[in-house]
Amino acid sequence: MARKSPGKVAESKSDTIREIPRACADEDAAVEFLERKRWGDCPCCPHCWDTDVYQMTSRDGGREKNRRWRCRGCKKQYSVRTGTVFEDSRIPLRHWCFAFWAACASKKGVSAKQIQRQTGLSYKSALFLMHRIRWAMHDPTPPQLGGIVEADETWVGGKPRASERQKRGWTEDGKRIVSQRQKDWQKRKTPVMAAVQRGAGVRASVAQEVTAHSLKAFLTKSVQPGSTVMTDEHRGYIKTAPTIGPHKTVNHGRGEYARYEGGPTISTNTVEGFFAILKRGLNGVYHAVSPEHLHRYVAEFEFRYNRRHLDDGARTVAAIQGAVGKRLTYRDPSTRSA
């Protein structure tokens, strides 16, 4: 009996997935890979956008050592690094390709320590690289959500010490004891707000505090008017959500997590699923994230969640293209918050 042919291995892989291993190992291949993903078949000058450009060559006829281009219009020289998050960086582009790939292919992210181990970079350089990739993933003008939108907030950061915990209860004179753990959360943790459109994307933002005013500002910016907003019993949503559209709530304090009223299920399980991925990444991969840089990690998880239906190759290309037109420097205070 004839043996059945096993077929071609990895036939379903996209072109990007086939190209990535070589781009992560060879500097020339990395330059060509990034040039294709940035410009496609029509390279142009990042200074004047003229397409009348050419590759500079060395004396032996090969490409110039810095892989630069020259524009016949404005006469300026540039490379694939120009006008991106890796401009003026001495880190080889093959390491940038690997880090972009690792950050986009891992559901819960990749730590700078892992990039350090796998590339041989110093930890400072690996952290420098990863923060700029997160900045490339950040979308400054995302579209508003519509339809059925679930909104919620969570707290991210250190846990209170065991000696500072105090159970709820009553004093002998009838006064309620305020939970010390709640006070610790406000001191040690940072709130993150999120809104998820069912079957679509998420909008997440780091907040200074959770109040009716801050919730209204976030929902007004993130959700289209007329959308159905579903939340928990938090009082901050009572006056805020109805200004956008129909408001449905579930009472988590009473153990209610889903309710059926003949239409779509009323719950906040979708947005809580996003928070679950966020916290598993922050606790299991990054372990400790400072409030100063938390917004960058939130942007990273938002980017991956919004492109969860793409394959790893398409997600990597989207991140590389998002690196164009962005710079993140140590001295520019305007880029310290997203």
GICOR-V723411 format. One record per pair of residues at least 12 apart in sequence whose ideal C-beta (glycine too) atoms are under 10 Angstrom apart, sorted by the first residue. I is the first residue (numbers start at 1). J is the second residue. Records with the same first field share a line. If there is no record, write none. Layout:
I->J + J
This chain:
12->311
13->311 + 312 + 313
14->310 + 311 + 312 + 313 + 314 + 316 + 317
15->36 + 313 + 317
16->33 + 36 + 37 + 101 + 311 + 312 + 313 + 314 + 315 + 316 + 317 + 320
17->101 + 105 + 311 + 312 + 313 + 314 + 316
18->313
19->32 + 33 + 36 + 37 + 97 + 313
20->33 + 97 + 98 + 100 + 101 + 105 + 312 + 313 + 316
21->97 + 98 + 101
22->94 + 97
23->36 + 37 + 93 + 94 + 96 + 97 + 98 + 100 + 101
24->93 + 94 + 95 + 96 + 97 + 98 + 99 + 100 + 101 + 102 + 118 + 119
25->94 + 97 + 98
26->93 + 94 + 97
27->67 + 92 + 93 + 94 + 95 + 97
28->62 + 63 + 67 + 93 + 94
29->93 + 94 + 97
30->67 + 80 + 92 + 93 + 94 + 95 + 96 + 97 + 98
31->63 + 66 + 67 + 79 + 80 + 81 + 92 + 93 + 94 + 97
32->63 + 67 + 80 + 93
33->80 + 93 + 94 + 97 + 317 + 320
34->67 + 79 + 80 + 81 + 84 + 86 + 93 + 94 + 96 + 97 + 100 + 320 + 323
35->55 + 67 + 69 + 79 + 80
36->80 + 317 + 320
37->80 + 97 + 100 + 316 + 317 + 318 + 319 + 320 + 321 + 323
38->80 + 83 + 84 + 317 + 320 + 321 + 323 + 324
39->51 + 53 + 69 + 80 + 324
43->55 + 69 + 71 + 78 + 80
44->69 + 71 + 73 + 78
45->69 + 70 + 71 + 72 + 73 + 74 + 75 + 76 + 77 + 78 + 82 + 83
46->69 + 71 + 76 + 78 + 79 + 80 + 81 + 82 + 83 + 84 + 87 + 324 + 325
47->71 + 73 + 74 + 75 + 76 + 77 + 78 + 82 + 83
48->71 + 73 + 74 + 75 + 76
49->71 + 73 + 74
50->71 + 72 + 73 + 74 + 76
51->71 + 72 + 73
52->71 + 72 + 73 + 74
53->69 + 70 + 71 + 72 + 73 + 74 + 76 + 78
54->69 + 70 + 71 + 72
55->67 + 68 + 69 + 70
56->68 + 69 + 70 + 77 + 79
64->77 + 79
66->79 + 81
67->79 + 80 + 81 + 93
68->80 + 81 + 82
69->82
79->93
80->93 + 320 + 324
81->93 + 96 + 323
82->324
83->323 + 324 + 325 + 326 + 327
84->96 + 132 + 136 + 320 + 321 + 322 + 323 + 324 + 325 + 326 + 327
85->129 + 131 + 132 + 133 + 134 + 135 + 136 + 137 + 320 + 322 + 323 + 324 + 325 + 326 + 327 + 328
86->99 + 100 + 129 + 132 + 133 + 136 + 320 + 323 + 327
87->132 + 323 + 326 + 327 + 328 + 329
88->327 + 329
89->125 + 128 + 129 + 132
90->125
91->119 + 121 + 125 + 126 + 128 + 129 + 132
92->119 + 121
94->119
95->115 + 118 + 119 + 120 + 121 + 125 + 126 + 129
96->119 + 129 + 132 + 133 + 320 + 323
97->316 + 320
98->110 + 115 + 118 + 119 + 129
99->112 + 114 + 115 + 118 + 119 + 121 + 126 + 129 + 130 + 132 + 133 + 319
100->129 + 133 + 136 + 137 + 315 + 316 + 317 + 319 + 320 + 323
101->312 + 313 + 315 + 316 + 319 + 320
102->114 + 115 + 118 + 119 + 130 + 133 + 316
103->115 + 129 + 130 + 133 + 134 + 136 + 137 + 300 + 303 + 304 + 315 + 316 + 319
104->133 + 137 + 300 + 303 + 304 + 307 + 310 + 311 + 312 + 313 + 314 + 315 + 316 + 317 + 318 + 319 + 320
105->304 + 311 + 312 + 313 + 315 + 316
106->281 + 285 + 304 + 312
107->277 + 280 + 281 + 285 + 301 + 304 + 305 + 308
108->277 + 278 + 279 + 280 + 281 + 282 + 283 + 284 + 285 + 286 + 300 + 301 + 304
109->130 + 134 + 277 + 278 + 280 + 281 + 282 + 284 + 285 + 286 + 297 + 300 + 301 + 304
110->126 + 130 + 133 + 281 + 285 + 286 + 300
111->126 + 127 + 130 + 281 + 284 + 285 + 286 + 287
112->124 + 125 + 126 + 127 + 128 + 129 + 130 + 131 + 286
113->126 + 127 + 285 + 286 + 287
114->126 + 130 + 285
115->127 + 129 + 130 + 133
116->129 + 130
127->293
128->328 + 330
130->286 + 296 + 297 + 300
131->293 + 296 + 297 + 300 + 328
132->296 + 323 + 326 + 327 + 328 + 329
133->296 + 300 + 303 + 319 + 320 + 322 + 323 + 328
134->293 + 295 + 296 + 297 + 298 + 299 + 300 + 301 + 303 + 319 + 328 + 338
135->296 + 299 + 300 + 322 + 323 + 326 + 327 + 328 + 335 + 338
136->299 + 300 + 303 + 318 + 319 + 320 + 321 + 322 + 323 + 324 + 325 + 326 + 328
137->296 + 299 + 300 + 301 + 302 + 303 + 304 + 306 + 307 + 315 + 318 + 319 + 322 + 323 + 326 + 338
138->295 + 296 + 298 + 299 + 300 + 302 + 303 + 322 + 326 + 328 + 338
139->201 + 203 + 299 + 302 + 303 + 306 + 322 + 338
140->299 + 325 + 326 + 338
142->201 + 202 + 203 + 204 + 221 + 222 + 302 + 306
143->200 + 201 + 203 + 222 + 224
144->195 + 197 + 203 + 220 + 221 + 222 + 223 + 224 + 225 + 227
145->195 + 196 + 197 + 198 + 200 + 201 + 202 + 203 + 219 + 222 + 223 + 224 + 227 + 229
146->197 + 200 + 223 + 224 + 225 + 226 + 227 + 228 + 245
147->197 + 198 + 199 + 200 + 223 + 224 + 226 + 227 + 228 + 245 + 264
148->196 + 197 + 198 + 199 + 200 + 227 + 228 + 229 + 230 + 245 + 246 + 248 + 263 + 264 + 265 + 266 + 270
149->195 + 196 + 197 + 198 + 200 + 202 + 203 + 219 + 222 + 223 + 224 + 227 + 228 + 229 + 230 + 231 + 241 + 244 + 245 + 270 + 271
150->194 + 195 + 196 + 197 + 198 + 202 + 228 + 229 + 230 + 231 + 232 + 248 + 266 + 267 + 268 + 269 + 270 + 271 + 272 + 273 + 274
151->193 + 194 + 195 + 196 + 203 + 215 + 218 + 219 + 222 + 223 + 229 + 230 + 231 + 232 + 234 + 237 + 240 + 241 + 244 + 247 + 268 + 271
152->192 + 193 + 194 + 195 + 196 + 230 + 231 + 232 + 234 + 237 + 252 + 268 + 269 + 270 + 271 + 272 + 274 + 275
153->191 + 192 + 193 + 194 + 205 + 207 + 210 + 214 + 215 + 218 + 231 + 232 + 234 + 236 + 237 + 271 + 275
154->189 + 190 + 191 + 192 + 193 + 194 + 204 + 210 + 271 + 272 + 274 + 275 + 276 + 278 + 279
155->185 + 186 + 188 + 189 + 190 + 191 + 192 + 210 + 275 + 279
156->189 + 190 + 191 + 192 + 206 + 275 + 278 + 279 + 282 + 283 + 289 + 291 + 294 + 297 + 298
157->184 + 185 + 187 + 188 + 189 + 190 + 191 + 192 + 282 + 288 + 289 + 290 + 291 + 294
158->184 + 185 + 187 + 188 + 189 + 190 + 288
159->181 + 184 + 185 + 188 + 189
160->180 + 181 + 182 + 183 + 184 + 185 + 187 + 188 + 189
161->184 + 188
163->180
164->180 + 181 + 183 + 184 + 187 + 188
165->179 + 180 + 181 + 184
166->178 + 179 + 180 + 181 + 182 + 183 + 184
167->179 + 180 + 181
168->180 + 181 + 182
186->209 + 210
188->291
189->291
190->206 + 207 + 208 + 209 + 289 + 290 + 291 + 292 + 294 + 295 + 298
191->205 + 206 + 207 + 208 + 209 + 210 + 211 + 214
192->204 + 205 + 206 + 207 + 210 + 274 + 275 + 278 + 279 + 282 + 294 + 295 + 297 + 298 + 301
193->205 + 206 + 207 + 210 + 214 + 215 + 217 + 218 + 219 + 222 + 271 + 298
194->218 + 222 + 268 + 270 + 271 + 272 + 274 + 275 + 278 + 298 + 301 + 302 + 305
195->218 + 219 + 221 + 222 + 223 + 227 + 229 + 230 + 231 + 271 + 274
196->222 + 230 + 268 + 269 + 270 + 271 + 272 + 273 + 274 + 275 + 305
197->222 + 223 + 224 + 227 + 270 + 271
198->228 + 230 + 264 + 265 + 267 + 269 + 270 + 271
199->270
200->306 + 309
201->302 + 305 + 306 + 307 + 308
202->222 + 270 + 271 + 273 + 274 + 275 + 277 + 278 + 298 + 301 + 302 + 303 + 304 + 305 + 306 + 308
203->218 + 219 + 221 + 222 + 223 + 302 + 306
204->218 + 222 + 271 + 274 + 275 + 278 + 295 + 298 + 299 + 301 + 302 + 305
205->217 + 218 + 221 + 222 + 295 + 298 + 299 + 302 + 338
206->291 + 293 + 294 + 295 + 296 + 297 + 298 + 299 + 337 + 338
208->291
210->234 + 236
211->235 + 236 + 240
212->234 + 235 + 236 + 237 + 238 + 239 + 240
213->236 + 240
214->236 + 240
215->231 + 234 + 235 + 236 + 237 + 239 + 240 + 241
216->236 + 237 + 239 + 240 + 241 + 243 + 244
217->240
218->240
219->231 + 236 + 237 + 240 + 241 + 243 + 244
220->240 + 243 + 244
222->244
223->241 + 244 + 245
224->244 + 245
225->243 + 244 + 245
226->244 + 245 + 246
227->241 + 244 + 245 + 246
228->241 + 244 + 245 + 246 + 247 + 248 + 263 + 264 + 266
229->241 + 242 + 243 + 244 + 245 + 246 + 247 + 248 + 249
230->246 + 247 + 248 + 249 + 250 + 259 + 264 + 265 + 266 + 267 + 268 + 269 + 270 + 271
231->247 + 248 + 249 + 250 + 266 + 268 + 271
232->249 + 250 + 251 + 252 + 253 + 256 + 257 + 267 + 268 + 271 + 272
233->249 + 250 + 251 + 252 + 253 + 254 + 256
234->249 + 252
237->249
248->261 + 263 + 264 + 265 + 266 + 267 + 268
249->266 + 268
250->265 + 266 + 267 + 268 + 269
252->268 + 272
257->269 + 272
273->305
274->301 + 302 + 305
275->301
277->301 + 304 + 305 + 308
278->297 + 298 + 300 + 301 + 302 + 305
279->301
280->301
281->297 + 300 + 301 + 304
282->294 + 297 + 298 + 301
285->297
286->300
292->336 + 337
293->336 + 337 + 338
295->336 + 337 + 338
296->328 + 336 + 337 + 338
298->338
299->338
300->319
303->315 + 318 + 319 + 322
304->319
306->318
307->319
